[in-house]
Amino acid sequence: MNLFDVYPLFNIELKNGKGCYVYDQNDIKYLDFYGGHAVISIGHAHPHYIQRITAQLDQLSFYSNSVQLAIQQQLADKLGTVSGYIDYNLFLINSGAEAIENALKVASFYNNRKKIIAFNGSFHGRTSAAVAITDNPKIKAPINSDEHVIFVPLNDEAALINAFQENEICAVVVESIQGLNGIYEPTVSFFQLIEKLCKAQNAVFIADEIQSGYGRSGKFFAHQYANVQPDIITMAKGMGNGFPIAGILTHPKFVAKHGMLGTTFGGSPLACAAGLAVLEVIEKENLIENAHQIGEYIIAQCQQIPEIKSIRGKGLMIGLEFDFPIKDLRNKLLFEHRVFVGNSNNANTLRLLPSMTIGKPEVDIFIHALKSCLK
Ligand SMILES: Cc1ncc(COP(=O)(O)O)c(C=O)c1O
């Protein structure tokens, strides 16, 4: 049997990882400035993560959501404290797209509406409701109906106001930092306008923190820079450091009913152990502050490189834009300097999404490699 060939792959086979590095089958070492699409938050093979998951595996790896699983509440308690959203509720699933699907369902159950505002350049996942609010016709099959979605240019306040005036809106979904599009941020005033319009019209404000959340931006959630409080927050990637776990945080105004949402695998004891290990390491090693400081250091170093035309992002979610396509540069970094970085839908923009455990020495290696490639 062959694999369904949907991914363009580098000719590299990875064998293991440790901290900010991964190793291929020939034991060649690569600096990981990409974290496998922003998933590696606390570094590869973190000892506390391994110990937590292994201990849970010894006890109980899985049971369905038909019995009490105390570790789910432990995760909710910890997440409430670390994120600052103590009075919100947590629903656990397995992937980013599922988080979006469930966020949209909660919103639509709540106000009984179905028109969604999303933004140009958005990416929210590939399942039916998630891909419908994603601004990429190429990944929509005919079955993925998006006629209930209104796409508005990011940061166009007049267009947003207009969309609200002409429609009864169920929800506005916004990435707190657009990732795949090439690292673009809603302005503080745009965020605040979304919050204001949603409140006034009883629409639901959904912040997609699947890529930008869990400390990566230098705050637990990137929207916290704008002093807004979304009604629903979606999370995934960094949440399990590679173990599939995702979640939505919902404002207490959303009343849960039995059977309203559900999942077989979501919230398994093993996933919760991974999720708890990540939060414990984030807290113990002060990783949010580290993401903030090292992010500033990367930006300061990049400002010295004249070939970089624009630097976008916050913390360890950074886009570097050049005035040429970065495909060859990315390949050079990988194959000549052994550094993984990401691309984006903007052909000229490199995306940096390293583990939050990186320090200045790793940044110096990256900057040296980047400068050599640009020579
Ligand atoms: C902002 C954002 N939302 C949603 C998703 C979908 O997540 P998943 O691939 O886990 O379904 C992604 C994945 O890249 C993302 O970056």
The ligand as a Gaussian input file, in Angstrom:
#p B3LYP/6-31G(d) Opt

LIG

0 1
 C       -4.618000      29.553000      12.665000
 C       -4.916000      28.123000      12.362000
 N       -6.167000      27.662000      12.541000
 C       -6.481000      26.366000      12.297000
 C       -5.542000      25.465000      11.852000
 C       -5.930000      24.026000      11.592000
 O       -5.315000      23.179000      12.505000
 P       -5.172000      21.601000      12.196000
 O       -4.196000      21.445000      11.078000
 O       -4.677000      21.025000      13.507000
 O       -6.532000      21.106000      11.858000
 C       -4.231000      25.906000      11.642000
 C       -3.196000      24.981000      11.133000
 O       -2.207000      25.367000      10.573000
 C       -3.911000      27.267000      11.905000
 O       -2.673000      27.748000      11.709000

